[in-house]
Each structure stands twice: as C-alpha cells, then as structure tokens.
C-alpha cells in the first residue's frame, strides 16, 4: 500500500459539521450576542457608579429630602439627609406621592463662564420637576394622576445661566412616584438616582448612551419582534399543521405589546390600571410560551389547555380582590407560579425532543437556558436578592432571544419546505415513471390479449382447415383417377399441413426442422436428376425455431429449389446450414447458367424472388441473391433465432 505524501498529511481536511452542531453553534453565537448586549447595557447603566466623574462634572450623592405634597420645597418641615441613589423600594416602600430633594452646589471647577451647564438625572421614577434658586426650570410631564411614566427615561436639564449664582445655588427636585406595594415590579417603584452637574455637551454623551440602552434599543427590538410575530402568525395561518408557528407569533407579538409602555409615557388611565394590565398580560404570555413549547415538541394536553384558560380568568380576579395596595405581593406570587409553569413546560419540551428530534435539542436547550437565566435574574431582583438595574435588560434581552428563536424557526421551516419541495419533485417524477410503466404494462397486456385472441382464432382456423379441407383433399388424392389431379391435391395437402403447422404456433426444434428440410430438398433435387450436397452442423442443435419462422423458411427453401429445378439447368446443388448464438444461416448454391445479364437489376420484379425477400424481412432477417452468367446462383438466408 503506498504511503501518503507529506502534503496530503499536512493538508486540512474539510469535514462538514453535523446539523445539530451547526444549529447549536448558531444559537451559541446568538446567546453570545445577547450576553454582549446585556453586558453593554449594564455597563452603560452603572457607568456613573463605577467611573469617577471628570474634574468639570460634579456628582451630588447627599441631599436633604422630605415627603410633602407642597408645590415648592417645604422649608417649614423637617428634612432628613438622604444618600443618592434613593430607591423607594428599600428606603420608603410605602411612600405614595411626592418627595422633595434639596441640594446646594457651586458651579464645577474647571468650567468657563460661557459654558452651558446642565443637570443629568439617570433615573427619576415616575416623574420629576426641577427648581433652580426658586425658579422651576424643567418638568418631565404630568405630576398628578395619571402621572407621566419616565422611569426608564434619563433626563438632561439645561441650567439657565441667568439664574445661576457664582456660589450657593439651591437645587430642588420634586419627584412623583409610586409605592412598592402598588406596582408589579421594583423597577417601577419611586426613586431618584445620583445627580450630575457639568457642561451640557459633556453630559449629552452619557445621556444619549443611557437613552439608547434603556429606551431606543428596547423600542427597536420590539418593532422587529412585532414584525416577526406578524410574519409567523401569517405563516402559521397558511400552514395550519405547524401550530407552533402561530403560538410563537402571538408570543412575540404579545411581548412586543408588553414593551409598548415605553412608547406610552402618558396613559389616559391611572397607574393602577397600567400595573393591572401588565401583570395580566404576563398570564397571556406564559400561556402562549407553554403552548409553543408543547406544540413544537408535538405534544398536546387538554388538561394543560384548560388550566391555562382558567388561569387567564383567575389571575385578574385575584388582583381585583386583593386591591391596588397589594399589587406587588400578588405579582411576586403569580410571577413565581408562572415561572414554575414555564420551567416545567421547557423541561417536558427538552425531554421530548431529546427522544424524537435530537438535532433540535441543543439549539432549544441553549435558548431555553438563556431565557431561564434571564427570568431567574428578574425573579431575584423582584425578591430583593439582586439590585435593580436602571435599564430594561429583561425586555431587551428577551426580545433579542425571541428574534433569534424566530430566525431559527424560519430557517428550519424553510429547510422543511425545500425538503418537501424536493420530495414533491421526486414524487412527481416517480409518479410519472410509474404511470409510464403502467401504460407500458397495459399496452403489453393489450398486445398479449390480442395475441391470445389471435392465437385462439389461428387454432380454430387450423382446426377447420385440417378437419374440413384436409379431409376433402385427402379424399381427392385417394379417389381421383387422374394422376395430375392427384398430384396437385397431394401438393395442396402438403401446403395446407404447412400452413396449419404455422397457425398452431408451436415452436419447432431446429434439429427436426433441418431434418425435414433435408429430406424434402434431397428428394426433390434427386427427382430432377440434380445432385444434392447437404451439410448441417455436426453437433446436436438445441435451439427452437418459431412456428412462423419454420413455415416461412420452408417456403423460401422450396422457392429456391423450385427455381433451381425450373430455370437453372444445374446438375449440382450445395446447401449449407450455419447456426450461431443468435442467428441461423442457410446458403443454397447451384452450378447452373445463372441469371442472364438482361435480367440484372430486375430480380425483385419476379414473384418468386420478391416473395423470398419479403418473407425474410417479415422475420427480421434478410435474403440475398448473388448470380452471374455461367457462374450459377447463390441464395443466402439469414434469420435471427
């Protein structure tokens, strides 16, 4: 065995990854992208905590605060020192309404007199008004119910140079927020982040970064998810058997609608209604997620469907019975229950596809694992185990995850359609082949039927000829007083017997046919005083000759012998028989005067010669005639066996 060359050993081998490996790799890349976006979001959210402020940017983290409904800072009421950020979920969980914050500051060092200063507020939930030296310079929206919802929106407030003092400026912030008990998530409880004062153009970059990760990115992903959901719903409608596509489409659309509160900052209803709608929507989202996981695994349970339908009614009913003051408590209980339902459905889904479609296991396992981590982080935040991020990381990352799963489903569906189209094409070609084969078989059956009917009719005619005409000719042979009539009757009887033999259709052993032909030929030539030289193959011949071939060959040989006797004037005749694997040859040669020159080219005009060639052609053979004046005549007959 030759040894492999060094180049072949060093050359890289191109191996195609299995389908499930390629799917898992694609899902892993999507997970890494989500993780990168999450890290970037969190880094942008807490950059003000981890990075030191520049020299010309002043960070305010200690203020005076007082809970009051007064239109201005209540100087008469006692104010308490408060460290920022002030998260009401921890410092004042039962505070409902407004809180005033006061701070004194001097313009940051390093700023030029003509620099435009601004106040940057990373988070003020739910809305904020800003007063500078007794003048209201900014309002984020409505400060009475329904309060403007700006929890996810950062605020950049320009500080008018006309109202700034060289030192001792008083900054009052009026925050209108909601108590933790009355919201469904800690992120929507009231609070105020650290304050930053510095040049506006410098703070604008930080403001734009946080605005993108907190609002714009979520809105963009929600739009993409909504479009994807509509596409999946339409595809599920067109392909009713793929029910999981409809469930996922409605799931994506429902999650996109859940993010619509970022667009709707000034709802026309109170905050209690918004929290009720959001929490009720999670029951709908959970039901769709469970149905998608089960249907994608080709599972269905009437009990689960009934339980999900009952849950849609039970969740809002318990919220109404508990009242707005217990919204967060009910949200914790229901979110835990919904989380458990999704985990159980995901486990059942993974177990089923591991047994049935292992190629889909790893992509779905990675996607479900990512979603599980995100939901665990959100649950930990709601129970106070983890801190409250200042961006909607759950909405953003889940939207991106849904987009990745939707792209994967579309890819799988497209491959399925291509495979189905290829299968349909193959099926059509196969149907055409089978149809053509059936038509051929039908034609063969029809031919066989015609042949059977023809064979039956031949046998009937042969029987009639043998019984009626043969008996009459035999009577003439034995009773006729005329020798000529008796001879003609005997010849007619022989011809009739030959025709009957051909009509019966029974094949003849070639050895028997050669014996009959030799006996007849030698007898006729000897009666005409012509020496006959007949030579057949010495070995035993086992081939069979069809009945029709036997009859036609007999008549061709008779015609050739008759021509020798009547026209050649020959004294010697040679007959040679040759048998191949698939052919039979018969050569008849005389030493007569041959065919005259004036008849050259006109051999086919005679009835005898033309009939011989016509009979050979009917048997897919050929009959050749060679002759010259004084050289005799040679007739070569070749027939297929």
N, C-alpha and C positions, 0 to 999 in steps of 0.2 A: 504493500500500500504506500503511495507516495506521501512524503511528509509535507505538511502545509508550509507555505512560504512565510517569511517574516512579515511581509506586507499584509498578508491575509490575517496573521495573528494580531498585528497592531491596528488593523482597520476596525473602526467601531461597527458594532452590529446594531442594525436598526430593528428594533422589536416594537411591535405595536402593543400599547398597554391595553389590558382588558377594559371592557366597557365600564365596569363598576369602579375601576381605579381612575379612569378619566373623569367619571361623574364625581367621584369623591374629591379629586384634585380640583375640579371646577368649583365645587361647593366650599372647599377649604379656602380657595382664593377669595371667594365671596365673603367667607367668615373673616378672613384677614382684613379685607377691605372694611367690613363693618367695625372690626376692632380698631383699625386705624382711625376711622371717622369718630368712633367713640372716644379714643384717646385724645384726638384733636379737639373734640368738643369739650371734654373735661379739662383739657389743658387751657383752652380758651376761657372756660368758666371760672377756673380758680387761678388764673394768671395774676390777678390782683392780690391773691393771698401768698403766692409763692415768690413773686418777684418784688424786689424793692422799688419804691417809687423814685423817679428821677428827682434831681435837685429842684427843678422848677415845678414839680407836681406835689401838692400837699395832700396827705391822706388823713382823714378825720375818722377816728375809731372810738372816741369817747365823747358822749353828748349828754345833755340833760333831756329827760323825757317825762311826759305827763299825759295821762289818758284824759281827754276832755273833748267835748263837742263844741267848744267855743270857736268862733270864726277866726280868732287870732290866738297867738300863744298866750295861755292863761298865766300871767305873771303872778296873780294872787294865789295860785295853787302851788303846793309843794312839788318840786321837780326832783326826780331821782337820777343819779348818774347811771348811765347805760353804755355798755360796750357794744359797738357795732362789729359784725352784723347782728341785728336783733331779730331772732327768729321767734315769732309769737308762738309757734308750736311747742317751744321749750320754755320761753321766759314768761309768757302770758297766754296759755292755751284757751282761756275762757274769755279773752278780750274780744269784744264785738263792737266795731265802730271805729273811732278815730283816736290816734295818738300823735301828740306834738313832740317834735325833736328840735332842740336848740343847740347851736354851736357857735363859738366865736372864732374868727380866723383873721389873719393878716394876709395880704397878697403874698404868694410864694416868692421866696428869694430867687433871684436869677431871672425874673420876668421883666421885660422892658415896659416902660409906661404906656406904650401904644399897643401892647399885646392884648388881644381879646381873651379874657378869662372865661372859663366855663366850669360848670359843676357836672360831674359824671356820677350817675347813680346806676349801679349794675342791676339792682333789683329793688323795686318798691311795690309791694303787693297789698292791696289790689290797685290802688291809685295814689298819687302824691301831688301836692301843691308845694311850691317853693316861694318863700318870702325872704327878701334881702333888705335888711335895715328898715323893716316895716313896710316894704312895698312887695306886693305879690307880682312875681316876675314869670311864673310858669304854672300851668295846670295841665295834668295828663288827661283830663276828661271830667266826667261827672263824679261828684263827691258824695252824692246821695243815691239811694236805691232807685233803679238798678245802677250800681257803681260800675264805672269803666274797669274792665279786666286787663290790667297791664302787668300781670305777674311775670310773664316771660319776656317783656319788652324792656330793654335798658333805656335810660333817659339821659340825654345830653342837654343841659340847660345853660345857655349863654348868660353870663353875668354882666348886666349893663354897666359900662364904665362910669356913667353919670351918677349911679347910686353906690358905687364902691368908695370906701374910705381908705386912706393910706394905712390905717390900723384900726383894729377893734370892730370889724364888721360882724354883724349879727345875722346868722343864717337860721331860719326857721323852716322846718319841713312838716307838713300836715299829711299824715298817712292814714288813708281809709282802708281798713282791712277786715277780714272775717276771722272768727274764732275757729280753732281747730275742730271743735265739736260740730261745726256747721258745714264743713267741707268734706269731700270724699278722699282728698289726698293732702299730705303735708305740704306739698308744693304750692297749694293754693291758700294756705293759711297766711295771715298777715305777716309783714316783716319788712325790714329795711337793711340794705347792705351797707358796707363802708362807703364813705363819701370821698371823692377825689376832686381837688380844685387845681386847675392849671391852665396852660394855654389850650385854647379850643382846638387848634389844628393838631395838637399832640394827642389830646384825648379822643379825637374823632376816629383815629385808627382803632383804638381799643373798643370804642362804641360800635364801629362797623363790624369788627370781628365777632363780638358777642351777639349783635343783632343777626348776623348770618347764621351762627350755630344755633341760636335759640329760636329764631323765627323763620328766616328765609329758607334754610335747609329743610326744616320740617314742612314748610308750605310746598316747596318744590317736590320733595319726596311724596307728599300727599297727593299732589296733582298727578304725578307719574303713576302712583298706585291706583288712583281713581280711574285713569285711562286704562290701565292694565286690568282692573276689575271689570270694567265695561266690556273689554275685549273678551275676557274669559267667560263672562256671562253670555255674550253673544255666541261664542263657540260652544258653550255648554247647551245653549238652546238649539243650535243646529245639530249637535251630536248628543241626543238625549241619553244614550247609553253611558256617556262619560259624565256621570252626575257630579263627580268630584270637581270638575272644572267650574260648574255653576256654583257649588258651595265655596270654592276658593275665590271666585269672582265676587260673590256677595261679601265674603270675609274681607277681601281687600277694599272693596267699596265702603263697607261699614267702618273699617279702621281709618280710612281717609276722611269719612264724615266725622269721626270722633276727634280728628285733628282740626275740624273746622272752627273750633272755639278760638284758635289763634287768629282767624280772619274776622270773627265776630267779637270785636272788643266792646261793643256797646249793645248788648242784647236788650230787647224790649221787655224782658221779664226779670223778676228778682233773681238774686244769686241762688236761692234755694231751689228754684226751678232748674237752673243750669246744672247744679250738682245732682239733682234727681235724674235728669235726662242722661248725664254722663254715666252715672252708676247703673242705670237701667240698660244703657247701651252695651255695657260690658257683658251682661247676660246674653244679649243677642250675639255679640262677637264670640263668646265662649261656645254657644250652641253651634254656630257656623264652623268654628275651629274643630269641634268634636265631630261634626258630621263630615267635614272634609277629611279628617284623618281616617275615619271609618270607611267612607266610600272609596278613598284612594287605595285602601287595603282590601277593597271588595267585600266589606262587611256591612251588615245591616241588622239593627236590633229595634224592634217595635217598642220594647221597654225603655230603651235609651231615648228614642224619639219622643215618647210620651213624657218621660221625666224632664227633658229639655223644654217641652211645651209648657208643662206645669211650672217650671222654674221661671219662665217669662212672666207668668202671672204672679207667682209667689214673691219674687224679688221686689217689684214696685209696691205690692200690697204691704210687705213688711216695712218698707221705707215710709209709707204713708202712716202706718200705725205707730212707728217709732217717733215720727215727727222730725223737723229740721234740726232740733237740738241734739239729736243722737245720730246724725248722718255719718260722722267718722267712725263711730263704733260699729254701725251696721256695715259700713264699707269694708272695715277690717274683716269682719266675719264672712261676708259674702266673697270678698276677694280671695280669702284663703280657700273657701269651698270651690270657687271657680278654678283656682289654680290646681287643686287636687283633681278636679274633673279632667282638666286638660292633660295633666301628668298621666292619669290612668288611660285616657284615650291614646296618648302618644305611646305609652308602653304597649298597649294592645296592638297598635298600628305597627310598631317596630317588630314585635314578635311575629305578627302575621306575615309581613313582607320578608322577614328572615327565612321563613319556611317556604314561601311561594315565589317571591321575586327578589332574590338575593342581590341582584345588580342595583336595585333601588335602595338597598338598606343603608349603605354608608352615606350617600348624599342626604337622605332624610334624617339619619341619625345625627349628622353634623348640624343640619338646620334646626332640628328639634333641640339638640344640646345647646345651641346658641340661644334659642328662644327661652329655654329653661334657665340659663344663666341670667338673661335679662330680667325675666319675671322674678327670679329669686332676689336679684338686686333691688327690684322695685318693692317686693314684699318686705325685705329687710329695712328699706327706707321708711315704709309706712309704719312699721313697728318701732321705729326709732333706733334700730341697731346700727344703721348706716346714716351718714349725713345726707342732707337734702341738696342735690345738685341744682345749679341755677340754670340749667338748660333742660329741654325736654328730651333727654337722651333715650328714654324708653320709646317715645313716639318716633323719633328719628331712626333709631336702630331697628325697631320692629318694622317700620316702613321699608327700610332697605332690605331687611331679611325677607319680607313678603315679596319684594320686587325680585330678589334672587330666586326664591322658590317659584314664583310665577314664570320667570325666564326658563327655569329648569323644566317646568311642566309644559311650556310651549315647545321646548326643544324635544322632549320625549314625545309629545303629541305629533310634532312634525315628523319625527322619525317613524312613528307608528303609521302616519298617513303615507309616507314614502314606501314603507314596507307593505302596507295594504295595497297601494297602487301597483307596486311591483308584483305582489301576489295576484292582483286582479288581471294584470297583463299576462302573467304566466298562466292564469286560469283560462283567460280568453284564448291564448294560443293552444292550450291543452284541449279546450272545448272544440276549437277548430280542427285540431288533429283528430280528435275522437269522432267529430262529425264527418270528416273526410273518410276516416276508417269505416264508419258505419255505412256511408254511401258506397264505398268500395265493396264492403261485405254484402250490402243489399244488391249491388249490381252483380256480384258473383252469385248470390243466391238466385237472382232472377235468371242469370245465364244458366245456372245449374238446373233451375226449374224448367227452362226452355229445353235444355239438353235432355232432361228426363222425359219431358213430353215428346220430344223428337225421337228419343231412343225407343220410347214405347210405340210411337207410330211406325218407326222403322221395323220393329219386330212384328208389328201387325201386318205391315205390307209384305215383309219377308215371309211370314206365315201364309199369307194369301197366295203369294207367288209360288211358294213351294207346294202348297196343298192343291191349288186350282190349276195354275198354268203349268207347273211341273208335271202334274199327273197327266194333263192333256198332251204335253209334248212327249212324255214317255210312251203314251198310247200310240201316238203317231209313229214314233221310232219302231215300235214292235208290230204295228199293223199295216204300215204303208207298204205298197207293192213297188213303189218307185224308190230306187236306190238314192237318187238325188234328194228326194223329199226326206227320206230317212236320214241322210247325212246332214241336211240343213236343220232338221229337227234335233238331231243329236248335238250339233254346234250351238243351236239356240238353247238347248237344255244346259249345256256347259256354261254358257254366258249367264243364264238365269241363276245357276247354282253359285257362280262367282258373285253376282250381284246380291244374292241372298246372304252369302257369307260376309259381304261388306256391310249389309244392313244390320246384321245381328250385332255388330260392334265388338265381337270377342277378339282380343289380340291373338296373334299367331306367333309361335316360336319361329325365330328366323331360320333355325336349322331345318324345321319342317317346310318352311316356305322355299328355301333353297332346294330341298329335295324335290318338291313338286315342280318347281320351275325347270330344274334339270331334266326331270323325266319328260315333261311336255316338250321342251325345246329340242332335246336329242331325238325324240320320236318324230317331231315334225320335220326336222332337218334330214333325218335318215330317210323318211318317206320321199323327200325331194332329191335324194341322192347327193346330199351335201354332207361332207364330213364334219362332225361336231367335236370341238375340243373344249370341254367344260372343266373349269378348275375352281374349287371353293376352298375356303380356309381349312387347313388340316385339323385344327383344334375344334373341340366341341363349342358350339356357339350357344350362349345362354340368353342373348338379348331377345326382346319381344318386339314384334312389329305390329303396329295398329292395324285393325281390320281394313280401314280405309287405305292405309299405305300398301297393304298386301294387294288389294284389288287394283289400285292404280298402277302399281309396279308390274303386276301380272299383265295388265292391258298394254303398258308401254313395251314390255318384253315381247308380247305377242305381235304388236305392231312392227317392232324391229325385225323379228323373224319373218313375218309376212313380207316385208319389203325385200329382205334378202332372197326369199324364195321366188318372188314375183318379178323383181326388177334387176337384181344384181348380176345374175349369171354366175355366181360364185360357186366354187367347188369345196371351199373350206371356210369354216366359221369358228372363231375363238370367242369364248365367253369367260370373263374373269370377274370374280367376286372379291371385294376387299371390305373388311369390317374394321372400323376404328372405335375409339371410345364413344364417340357421339355421332358418327356418320357411317353410312353404308354406301358403297360404290359398286356399280355394275357396268362393265365395259363389254360391248358387242362389236366385233371386228370381222369383216369378210374380205375375201381376196377377189371380189368381183370387179366389174368395169368402172365402178364409181359413178359419181353424178356428173353428167355432161356439163361442159363449160357454159352452154346457153341457159342452163338452169341455175347457175351460180348466183346467189343472192335472192333466189326465189324459192328457197326451201320451205319457208314458213307459209307459202301460199297453198301448199298441198294440205289436204285434210289430215293425212297421216302424221307428217312431221309436226304440224301445229298442234295437233291433239296430244302428241307425246310431250311437247314442251309445256303445254297448258296443264297437263296432269302433274308434271313435275313441279310446276310453280304452285299449284294448289297445295302440295305437300311441303312447301317452303324449301324445295330443292331446285335443281337445275338439270337440264338435259341439253348436252352439246353434241353437235353433229359435225364431223370432220370428214372431208372427202376430196378426191381428185381423180381426174380421168386416168384409168389404168392402175390406180393405187387402192382401190376398194373404198369402203366406208367404215368409219368408226363412230359409234354412238356411246357417249359417256353419261351415265346417270348417277347423280349424287343426291342422297336423301339424308336428312337428319333423323337420328334414332330417338 
